[in-house]
Amino acid sequence: MPTLRVAFVQGRPRFGRAAENLERGLALAAGVEAGLVVLPELWSSGYVFSSHREVAELSEDAATGATARALTGAARREGRYYVAGFAERHRGRFYNSAMLVGRSGVRAVYRKLHLFEREQDWFSPGDLPLEVHRVGPARVGLLICFDWRFPEVARALALMGADLLAHPSNLVFANAQEAMRTRSLENRVFAVTANRTGEEARQGGKVRFTGRSQIVDPDGHVAARAGVREAVARAVDCDLALARDKRLTRRTYLFRPRRPEFYRALTAGRSR
């Protein structure tokens, strides 16, 4: 079976310095060989917004903005794919989004479904369906940061055939990385979490990020992990056969015993 070498980039963007942040992230990425590189959530803009005006000024068109241009150029030069978080402007609304970029340009956009804390003040909830995308020999699904708290997202992508979850993040909970190990284990998929580091303190608040970006295999083992403060890129070869083999024992396959007729409460409506 084929393999895909994947990498995360971890670092500390500076709020509002899109060109600088993109240049720094791509410089870190240039130090690793990989077919897919994942950068953190809201990498080009920074995270702690203080006004709707800032959101409007720092948001981009997904096809023509600074993030799309920078990543497309890098993808063409290097012959690989990128996933990165960015603030998206679309038809008068703003979204916390991630783009998948290849040599031909932006291949897909995902808008974060589950907004956290003050993100709810600045962004509209995601309105695009979950999808799985072909990245070389792999099938890749996108989720963003706080989506880790909702196992339905990872399960839905796995049922669609995802081999790997690309997870741009600005994580603040210390247990999020361990939860992503569970997302991999319960779905037998690889997961690449690209987190940021440091603290961002502005008029809009103060947030401290946990670093510890990681790549997890389908057995829930951490194949690569960064430290709390490192600015680094790391890569791992992912054997896609491991993600596509859903056998748990000789007789038991992961998804076959599912009883979705008993899970209707999951989609019956919202609760607090």
C-alpha positions as CSV (number, residue, x, y, z in Angstrom):
1,M,0.0,0.0,0.0
2,P,1.2,3.6,-0.6
3,T,2.5,5.9,2.1
4,L,2.2,9.7,2.6
5,R,4.8,11.6,4.5
6,V,3.0,14.3,6.5
7,A,4.3,17.1,8.7
8,F,3.2,19.7,11.1
9,V,4.5,23.3,11.6
10,Q,4.4,24.7,15.1
11,G,5.3,28.3,15.9
12,R,4.1,31.6,17.3
13,P,2.5,34.0,14.8
14,R,2.4,37.7,15.5
15,F,-1.1,39.2,15.4
16,G,-1.9,41.1,12.3
17,R,1.4,40.3,10.5
18,A,0.1,38.0,7.8
19,A,3.1,38.3,5.4
20,E,5.6,37.8,8.2
21,N,3.6,34.8,9.7
22,L,3.3,33.1,6.3
23,E,7.0,33.6,5.5
24,R,8.0,32.2,8.9
25,G,5.7,29.2,8.6
26,L,6.8,28.3,5.1
27,A,10.5,28.7,6.2
28,L,9.9,26.1,8.9
29,A,8.1,23.8,6.5
30,A,11.0,24.1,4.0
31,G,13.2,22.2,6.5
32,V,11.2,19.0,6.2
33,E,10.4,16.6,3.4
34,A,6.7,15.8,3.3
35,G,3.8,15.4,0.8
36,L,1.4,17.3,3.1
37,V,2.3,20.0,5.6
38,V,-0.3,21.3,8.2
39,L,0.0,24.7,9.7
40,P,-2.0,26.0,12.8
41,E,-5.4,27.6,13.0
42,L,-5.6,31.3,12.0
43,W,-1.9,31.2,11.3
44,S,-1.8,34.3,9.0
45,S,-3.9,36.6,11.2
46,G,-3.3,35.6,14.8
47,Y,-6.1,34.6,17.2
48,V,-7.1,37.3,19.8
49,F,-9.3,39.8,17.9
50,S,-10.5,42.9,19.7
51,S,-13.1,44.3,17.2
52,H,-15.2,43.5,14.2
53,R,-13.1,46.0,12.3
54,E,-10.0,43.9,12.9
55,V,-11.8,40.7,11.8
56,A,-12.8,42.5,8.6
57,E,-9.3,43.9,7.9
58,L,-7.5,40.6,8.5
59,S,-10.0,38.2,6.8
60,E,-9.2,37.1,3.2
61,D,-10.9,35.7,0.2
62,A,-10.2,32.0,0.1
63,A,-9.1,31.9,-3.5
64,T,-7.2,35.2,-3.9
65,G,-6.0,36.3,-0.4
66,A,-2.5,36.4,1.0
67,T,-2.7,32.9,2.5
68,A,-3.9,31.3,-0.8
69,R,-1.2,33.1,-2.8
70,A,1.7,32.2,-0.4
71,L,0.7,28.5,0.0
72,T,0.0,28.0,-3.7
73,G,3.4,29.4,-4.5
74,A,5.1,27.1,-2.0
75,A,3.0,24.1,-3.2
76,R,4.1,24.7,-6.8
77,R,7.8,25.1,-5.9
78,E,7.9,22.1,-3.6
79,G,5.5,19.8,-5.3
80,R,3.4,19.1,-2.3
81,Y,0.1,20.0,-0.4
82,Y,-0.5,22.4,2.4
83,V,-3.3,22.8,5.0
84,A,-3.5,26.1,7.0
85,G,-5.9,28.0,9.1
86,F,-7.0,31.5,8.1
87,A,-9.8,34.1,8.7
88,E,-12.1,33.9,5.7
89,R,-14.3,36.6,4.2
90,H,-17.2,35.3,2.1
91,R,-20.3,37.2,1.0
92,G,-20.3,39.6,3.9
93,R,-19.6,36.9,6.5
94,F,-16.5,35.9,8.3
95,Y,-15.4,32.3,9.1
96,N,-12.6,30.6,11.0
97,S,-11.5,28.4,8.1
98,A,-8.8,26.1,6.8
99,M,-7.7,25.7,3.2
100,L,-6.2,22.7,1.4
101,V,-3.8,23.9,-1.3
102,G,-2.0,22.0,-4.0
103,R,0.1,23.0,-7.1
104,S,-3.1,24.0,-8.9
105,G,-4.2,26.3,-6.1
106,V,-6.9,26.1,-3.4
107,R,-8.4,22.6,-3.6
108,A,-10.9,22.9,-0.7
109,V,-12.0,25.1,2.2
110,Y,-13.4,23.9,5.5
111,R,-15.2,26.3,7.9
112,K,-15.0,25.5,11.6
113,L,-18.2,24.0,12.8
114,H,-17.8,24.4,16.5
115,L,-16.7,27.9,17.6
116,F,-15.0,28.4,21.0
117,E,-15.4,31.3,23.4
118,R,-15.0,34.7,21.7
119,E,-14.7,33.2,18.3
120,Q,-18.5,33.2,18.5
121,D,-18.4,37.1,18.6
122,W,-16.3,37.3,15.4
123,F,-17.1,34.4,13.2
124,S,-20.2,32.7,11.7
125,P,-20.5,29.0,12.4
126,G,-19.3,26.8,9.5
127,D,-21.9,26.1,6.8
128,L,-20.0,23.7,4.5
129,P,-20.5,19.9,4.6
130,L,-17.8,17.7,5.9
131,E,-15.8,16.2,3.0
132,V,-12.8,14.0,2.3
133,H,-10.2,15.1,-0.2
134,R,-7.6,13.2,-2.3
135,V,-4.1,14.2,-1.3
136,G,-1.7,12.1,-3.4
137,P,-2.5,8.5,-2.4
138,A,-4.3,9.5,0.8
139,R,-7.8,10.6,1.7
140,V,-7.8,13.5,4.0
141,G,-10.5,15.2,6.2
142,L,-10.2,18.6,7.7
143,L,-11.2,19.8,11.2
144,I,-10.2,22.8,13.2
145,C,-9.1,23.0,16.9
146,F,-12.2,22.9,19.1
147,D,-13.8,20.3,16.7
148,W,-11.7,17.8,18.7
149,R,-14.4,18.0,21.4
150,F,-17.0,16.6,19.1
151,P,-16.2,12.9,18.2
152,E,-19.0,13.0,15.6
153,V,-16.7,15.1,13.3
154,A,-13.8,12.6,13.2
155,R,-16.2,9.6,13.0
156,A,-18.1,11.2,10.1
157,L,-14.9,11.8,8.2
158,A,-13.7,8.2,8.9
159,L,-17.0,6.8,7.6
160,M,-16.4,8.8,4.5
161,G,-13.1,7.0,4.0
162,A,-10.6,9.4,5.5
163,D,-7.1,7.9,6.1
164,L,-5.9,11.0,7.9
165,L,-7.3,14.0,9.8
166,A,-5.6,17.4,9.3
167,H,-6.2,19.4,12.4
168,P,-5.0,23.1,12.4
169,S,-5.3,24.3,16.0
170,N,-4.8,27.0,18.6
171,L,-5.3,24.6,21.5
172,V,-5.7,25.9,25.1
173,F,-6.9,22.7,26.9
174,A,-4.1,20.6,28.2
175,N,-5.9,17.3,27.4
176,A,-6.7,18.1,23.8
177,Q,-3.7,16.3,22.4
178,E,-4.6,13.2,24.4
179,A,-8.2,13.4,23.1
180,M,-6.9,13.4,19.5
181,R,-5.1,10.2,20.3
182,T,-8.5,8.8,21.1
183,R,-10.0,10.2,17.9
184,S,-7.3,8.3,16.0
185,L,-7.8,5.1,18.0
186,E,-11.6,5.0,17.8
187,N,-11.5,5.5,14.0
188,R,-8.2,3.9,13.1
189,V,-6.9,7.0,11.2
190,F,-3.8,9.1,11.3
191,A,-4.2,12.6,12.8
192,V,-1.9,15.6,12.3
193,T,-2.5,18.4,14.9
194,A,-0.6,21.6,14.2
195,N,-0.8,23.8,17.2
196,R,0.7,27.2,18.0
197,T,2.8,28.3,21.0
198,G,3.1,31.2,23.4
199,E,0.6,33.7,24.7
200,E,-1.4,36.3,22.9
201,A,-2.5,39.3,25.1
202,R,-4.5,42.1,23.5
203,Q,-7.5,44.2,24.3
204,G,-9.7,41.3,23.2
205,G,-8.3,39.1,26.0
206,K,-5.3,37.0,26.9
207,V,-4.9,33.4,25.6
208,R,-2.1,30.9,26.3
209,F,-1.5,28.1,23.9
210,T,-0.2,24.6,24.6
211,G,2.1,23.8,21.8
212,R,2.8,20.0,21.7
213,S,1.8,19.5,18.0
214,Q,1.7,15.9,17.1
215,I,1.2,13.1,14.6
216,V,-0.8,10.1,15.8
217,D,-1.1,6.7,14.2
218,P,-4.3,4.6,13.9
219,D,-3.4,2.7,17.1
220,G,-3.3,6.0,19.0
221,H,0.4,6.1,19.3
222,V,2.2,9.4,19.1
223,A,4.7,9.1,16.2
224,A,6.0,12.7,16.5
225,R,5.4,15.5,19.0
226,A,6.8,19.0,19.5
227,G,7.5,20.6,22.9
228,V,5.4,23.4,24.5
229,R,7.5,26.3,23.2
230,E,9.3,24.9,20.1
231,A,9.2,26.6,16.7
232,V,9.6,23.5,14.6
233,A,8.4,21.3,11.8
234,R,8.4,17.5,12.1
235,A,7.4,14.8,9.6
236,V,6.3,11.1,9.7
237,D,5.7,8.5,7.0
238,C,2.1,7.3,7.2
239,D,1.4,3.8,6.0
240,L,-2.1,4.1,4.6
241,A,-2.7,0.4,4.9
242,L,-2.8,0.8,8.6
243,A,-5.7,3.3,8.4
244,R,-7.6,1.2,5.8
245,D,-7.4,-2.0,7.8
246,K,-10.3,-1.7,10.2
247,R,-9.9,-5.2,11.6
248,L,-9.7,-5.3,15.4
249,T,-9.6,-9.1,15.6
250,R,-10.1,-12.0,13.1
251,R,-13.9,-11.7,13.3
252,T,-14.4,-8.1,14.4
253,Y,-14.1,-5.0,12.1
254,L,-14.3,-1.6,13.6
255,F,-17.4,-0.2,11.9
256,R,-19.4,-3.4,11.2
257,P,-20.9,-3.7,14.7
258,R,-22.2,-0.2,14.6
259,R,-25.9,0.2,15.4
260,P,-26.8,3.7,14.0
261,E,-30.6,3.1,14.5
262,F,-29.9,3.5,18.3
263,Y,-27.8,6.7,17.9
264,R,-30.6,9.0,16.7
265,A,-30.3,11.2,19.8
266,L,-27.0,12.4,18.3
267,T,-28.9,14.3,15.6
268,A,-32.2,14.9,17.4
269,G,-31.3,18.5,18.3
270,R,-29.1,20.6,20.5
271,S,-28.9,20.6,24.2
272,R,-27.0,22.6,26.7
